[in-house]
Amino acid sequence: MTTRLQELDEIEASVWSELERCVATRPRSEAGEDAHEPPHEWRVAVLATVDDGQADARSLVLREVDAAERRLIFYTDARSPKVRQIEQSPQGTLIFYSRELGWQLRMQVRLNVETTGLAVSSRWARLQTSAGARDYLSVAAPGRPLDAPLSELGVRGHFAMIEAMAEKVDWLELHPQGHRRAVLGGHGSHWVQP
Ligand SMILES: Cc1cc2nc3c(=O)[nH]c(=O)nc-3n(C[C@H](O)[C@H](O)[C@H](O)COP(=O)(O)O)c2cc1C
């Protein structure tokens, strides 16, 4: 059995290095037959948002991590309902769980959507020649009923990036010798009862 980390700053550093490690592996949906090793279990996160006072949540592939800035990046279709929700209410929660690590992260984040500008165009330039580009090129917006008439023609990509700035991380470790939980914040961390 591996040694358990004891210090909160070591745990926080390890959380961010696992997040960085996970974006280096390809998600199963993209690796397909080429998948030689299982993707990191944190590669697909659940993002919860607020929709007019009602909770909403969905799975998203984590694309980029900047540990120093405590920033995570996801890609999406600019027309998807989550984009409107984030514009109206930028608070969100990200959930990551890894059975291998025994770690759950509940990360309170401040969300921002970028649909134009260099950060978006440079990523779209990289993506548009890949198979993943079709996710952002459909004529119909995500969630649109399939029997509704089409009024517009999709002539350009609807690629957008969601930026999530971590404000607080609730870390839970499930362990046979006793579960542990800590709140890891940019302004100090503390242990809490699991
Ligand atoms: C494994 C998995 C990965 C997904 N990755 C993404 C993603 O990276 N970006 C995205 O917009 N939707 C992704 N989706 C689809 C979303 O979960 C969701 O169905 C879609 O974005 C519409 O969400 P919304 O109606 O809340 O906007 C993924 C779904 C699954 C099951």
The ligand as an SDF file (V2000), in Angstrom:
LIG
                    3D

 31 33  0  0  0  0  0  0  0  0999 V2000
  -18.0870   11.1500  -21.6250 C   0  0  0  0  0  0  0  0  0  0  0  0
  -18.7300   12.4330  -22.0950 C   0  0  0  0  0  0  0  0  0  0  0  0
  -17.9280   13.5120  -22.4250 C   0  0  0  0  0  0  0  0  0  0  0  0
  -18.5180   14.7100  -22.8580 C   0  0  0  0  0  0  0  0  0  0  0  0
  -17.6990   15.7760  -23.1660 N   0  0  0  0  0  0  0  0  0  0  0  0
  -18.2580   16.9600  -23.5380 C   0  0  0  0  0  0  0  0  0  0  0  0
  -17.4320   18.1020  -23.7710 C   0  0  0  0  0  0  0  0  0  0  0  0
  -16.2000   18.0710  -23.6390 O   0  0  0  0  0  0  0  0  0  0  0  0
  -18.0530   19.2570  -24.1240 N   0  0  0  0  0  0  0  0  0  0  0  0
  -19.4220   19.3500  -24.2440 C   0  0  0  0  0  0  0  0  0  0  0  0
  -19.9090   20.4350  -24.5550 O   0  0  0  0  0  0  0  0  0  0  0  0
  -20.2270   18.2860  -24.0440 N   0  0  0  0  0  0  0  0  0  0  0  0
  -19.6780   17.0970  -23.6760 C   0  0  0  0  0  0  0  0  0  0  0  0
  -20.4660   16.0070  -23.4330 N   0  0  0  0  0  0  0  0  0  0  0  0
  -21.9340   16.1460  -23.6090 C   0  0  0  0  0  0  0  0  0  0  0  0
  -22.5280   16.8580  -22.3770 C   0  0  0  0  0  0  0  0  0  0  0  0
  -22.5190   15.9700  -21.2660 O   0  0  0  0  0  0  0  0  0  0  0  0
  -23.9550   17.3960  -22.6240 C   0  0  0  0  0  0  0  0  0  0  0  0
  -24.8030   16.3140  -22.9710 O   0  0  0  0  0  0  0  0  0  0  0  0
  -23.9980   18.4370  -23.7420 C   0  0  0  0  0  0  0  0  0  0  0  0
  -22.8520   19.2780  -23.7080 O   0  0  0  0  0  0  0  0  0  0  0  0
  -25.2410   19.3190  -23.5900 C   0  0  0  0  0  0  0  0  0  0  0  0
  -25.1920   19.9200  -22.3050 O   0  0  0  0  0  0  0  0  0  0  0  0
  -26.0850   21.2140  -21.9080 P   0  0  0  0  0  0  0  0  0  0  0  0
  -27.4770   20.9300  -22.4210 O   0  0  0  0  0  0  0  0  0  0  0  0
  -26.0160   21.2670  -20.4250 O   0  0  0  0  0  0  0  0  0  0  0  0
  -25.4640   22.4150  -22.5510 O   0  0  0  0  0  0  0  0  0  0  0  0
  -19.9320   14.8200  -22.9780 C   0  0  0  0  0  0  0  0  0  0  0  0
  -20.7130   13.7250  -22.6340 C   0  0  0  0  0  0  0  0  0  0  0  0
  -20.1370   12.5590  -22.1970 C   0  0  0  0  0  0  0  0  0  0  0  0
  -21.0240   11.3940  -21.8290 C   0  0  0  0  0  0  0  0  0  0  0  0
  1  2  1  0
  2  3  1  0
  2 30  2  0
  3  4  2  0
  4  5  1  0
  4 28  1  0
  5  6  2  0
  6  7  1  0
  6 13  1  0
  7  8  2  0
  7  9  1  0
  9 10  1  0
 10 11  2  0
 10 12  1  0
 12 13  2  0
 13 14  1  0
 14 15  1  0
 14 28  1  0
 15 16  1  0
 16 17  1  0
 16 18  1  0
 18 19  1  0
 18 20  1  0
 20 21  1  0
 20 22  1  0
 22 23  1  0
 23 24  1  0
 24 25  2  0
 24 26  1  0
 24 27  1  0
 28 29  2  0
 29 30  1  0
 30 31  1  0
M  END
$$$$
